[in-house]
Amino acid sequence: MRHNGSVTSTIQPAKNWMPLWVALTTIWGFSFLFIKLGSEFLSPSQQTFGRMLFGAIAIVSVVAFSHRSFIVRGPAIKHLLLIAICAQVLPFTIFAIAVHHITSIAEGLLNSTMTLWTALFALVMLPEEKLSRTRAYGLVVGFVGSMILMGVWDANFHSEWWAYIACAMCTMGYSFSALWTRKYLSPMGLDPISAVATQLTLGATICGVIVLLTPHKIESWPINGVLSVMALGFLGTGVALVINFKLLQTAGAIATSTVTYGIPVVSTLAGALLLGEKLHWYEPIGAAIVLIGIAIVQQLPISSVFTKKP
């Protein structure tokens, strides 16, 4: 779910990019439901391989039809390989493992902490980033919200704490990869679509090797599960990256970052209404506090995103 490369364009009115925003929020929000359904018949490594394979096919098709080329330069390949591991291979596999122990609702809500980790890691990885008092307050608010979201006092957390922590670590991988891209890949001026196609191809290759080394007999092929894995790949890992790139072009980085606010809403509704998962009272409260912390860290007044004139 990352953007590689630099984007420069004129920001357009909200009516021009809002459909893209809704599409991206919906696709990524439903990803956690698809992970749950895919995990019912595939091992975590098999699900990750399927997701990466279908995602690579989608993006490689875009590369082929738009007459782009794969990235073959040595330094860029090493960076893309690292990002594929940290932003796709490891987190996709961990989410697929954790969903056997916690709800897809919890996974979707925990995913909202990514922006907080990004702000924290930026202080170390990007010297130009400064920890202002406002940002410090935002990080503290976000941390408190994370603790409430997980329900650290609840018996469910005590028995499955490692799954909650593992999902939180996945978002750290996303954050690290985003910052690594900004610091090392963006200055190279790579074509974003070509870079993502190369990245997903590398990731799918790694996952394919892992599947071969860890064989798991598939007992059945439920249609819902098969379609879910295909959707995770084509939509959540392939098409969504193209939409994200287009949204960055038309709406700008600030408006695109507000997708973070919509994903937990979609994932929660999908888990509760379609999977019948139980929503604990503290989960939406904690998620709301996390999002408030994110807004403080980003110094992002949400209302201004939709009222800002081009």
N, C-alpha and C positions, 0 to 999 in steps of 0.2 A: 503494500500500500504506500510506495514512496515515489517522489519525483526526483529525477536525476538531470541536472543541467540547469542552465540559467534561462529565465523567461523574462522577456521584455516586451511589453505591449501596453496599449491604452486601455485603462479600466473602463468597462462599459456600464450602462445603467443596470440596476438590479433585475429589471424585467427580462433582460437578455441572458442573464446567467442563472437566474433562480431555478429554471428546470434542470440545469446541470447539478446545482446544489442539492436539489431534492433527489435526483437520481443517484448521486454519489452517497448521500446519507442513507438512502433506502438500501442500496446494494451492500454497503459495509455494515449497516445495522442488521440485516438478515444473515450475514455471514456466520454469526454465532449459532443461529438455528441450523444452518446447513452443516456446521461442524458437529453439532449434536447428532443429527441424522446420519451423517457419514460415519460417525464413530460407532454406530450400531452394527456395522458389518465389516469395517476395515480396521486394521491395526493403525496406530498413529502414524507410523512411517509410510504405510500404504496410502493413507488419506493425504498426507503431505505430498507424496509423489504425484498422486492424481491431480491434486490442486495445482501443483507447480507445472505439471505437464500440460494441462488444459490452459492454464494461464499463459505459458510460453507459446502454445499454438496460436492463441488469440493475438498476442502481440507480434509474433513473427509474421503472422498474416498481414498485419498492418504494415510492417517493415517491407514485406514483399510487394504489396499493392501500391505503396507510396514510393517505391524505388529507393528506399534507404539501404544502408549497409550495416552489418554487425560491427561492433567495436572490436578491433584486433590489436590495438596498441598495448604494449606490455604493462606500463604503469597503470593505465585505466583498467585493464583486465584484473589486476591484483586488487584494486579497490572495489570493483564490482563483485568479485568473488567474496570478499569480506562482507560486503553489504548483503549479498544473497544469503549468506550463512546467518548473519545477525538479524536481518529483517524478515526473512522468509523461512529458511530451513528449520532453525531452532524454535522460533516462536510458533510457527504453524504446528510443529510436532508437539510442543508443550501444551498448547491450547487443546489439541486433540486428546492428550493424555488427561488433562485436568477436567475436561468436560464429563468424564466418567465419575467424578467425585464432587463437583459443584455444578450449579445450574448454568445454562447458557446466559441467563439474566445476569448472574454474578460476573461472568466473563466479560459480557458487554459493558457492564458498569465499570469494571476494573480497567478496561481498555481506555477509559476517559482520563486516566492518570498520565497518559503519555506526555502531554504538554508540560506537566509539572516536571517530569524527569528531563525533558528537553531544556527547560529553563535552568535546571540545576547543573546538568552536564555542560551547558554552554559556558558556564562560569569557568570551567576547567579547560575546555577544548578551544574556546574562542576568546582570546585575550581582550578583544574590544568589548566584550559583554561585561557589564558591571552589575554588582548586586546592590541595587538601591534599597532604601528602606521600604519602599512600596512593594518591590518584588519580594523582599524578605518576608513581609507580612503575607503576601500571596502564597508563598511556599509553605508557610506555617499553617495557613487556613487550609490549603490543599492536603497537607499531611494529616491534619485532624479529620478532614472529610474522608480520607482514605481509611483511617482507622474505624470510623463510624460505618462506612460502606461495607467493610469486611465483617463488622460486628465482632470485634476482638473479644468481647465479653461473652459471646454466644457459644453454646456447646458445639454447634456445627462448625464454628471456626476452630475450636480446640481440637476437633477430631480430623479436620481436613485442612489445617493451617498451611501445609506445604503446597496445596493446590492453589490457594489464594496468593501465596508468595510467588509461586512459579509464574502465575499469570501477570503479576506485577512486574516480574523480571522480564517477561516478554515485551512489555511496553518500554522497558529500559532499552531493549534491543532496537526497537523502532526509533527511539529517541537518539540513541548513539548513531544509528545509520543515517538519520536525517542530518545530524551535525557533521558526520564524516563526509557525507555527500557535499554539504555546503563548503566545507573546508578544503577538500581535496579534489572532488570531481567537478564542481561548478566552475572553478577557474580554468578547467581544460576546455570548456566550451563544447561539450559533447551534445549531440542530438539526443534529447530526452527519450524519445521512443526507441531509438536504436540502443541506447544504454540499458533501458529496461528490458528489451528483448534479449540482449546479451546476458544480463543479470539473471533473468528467469531461466534461460537455457542452461546457464552454469548451475543454478540451484536445482533444476529438474534432473540434471545429470548426477549431481551428488545424491539426491534422494533416490534415484534409480539404483545406484550402487548400494545404498543402505538397505533398500528393499530386497535386493538379491542376497545380501549378507544376513538378513534377518527374515527368513521365509515365514509366512503366516498363511495358513489355509483359510480361504474364504468359504464359509459354509453356505451363504446365500447371497443373492444379488437383488435386494429389495429396490423396487423402482424409485421410491422416494429417496433412498440413500444414494443411488447412482446419480439421479438428477441433482441431488444436493452437492455432490462432489464436482460434478460438471459445472454447476452454477458457481461454486467456490472458485474454480479455475477460470472459466471463461469470463464470468462477471466480476467476482470479488478480487481476483488477482490479475485479470487481463484487461477487460473493458474499463473497470474502475480506474486503472492507472491512466488510461487515455483520457477519461472524463476529468480526472484530477488535473492532468496537464492542461486541458482546455479551460478548466475553471480557473486555474492560476493565470492563464492568459487573459481571460475576459473579466474576471472579478478581482484579481489581485490576491496577495498572500493573506491579508487580514480576513477578508470575506471567506476565503477557502478554509482558513483555520477554524471558522465557526462550525464546520462539519463535525468537529469534536463534540459540540453541544447536541447535535441531532442524533448521532449514532446510538447513545445509551437509551434514548427514548424509543427508537425503532426496535432495538434488540430486546428491550424490556417488554414491549407490547407483543412482539413475536413470540418470545418465550412463554409469556403468561397466557396469551390467547390461542396459540397454535400448538404449544407443547404441554400446556396445563401446568407449567412450573409455578411454584409458590414464590411470591414476592414478599420478602420480609420488610417490615415497616421501616427499618433503619437503612435499607439499601438505597431507595430513592432520596432519602434525606442526606445520606453521606455523599451520593453522587452529585446532588445539587450543591453541597458545600465545596466539593472538589471543583466543580465548574465555576463557582464564584472565585475560588482561589486562582484558577486559570485566567479568568477575566482580569483579576488584579495583577497577576504576573505579566500578562500581555498588555496591561493598561488598555483594555478593550471594552469600551462602552458599546454593548451589543446593539442598542437602538441606532447608533450612528452608522453602523455598517449598512443598514437598509435605508437610511435617509440621506446618506452622503451623496452629493451631486458629483457627476463625472467631470 
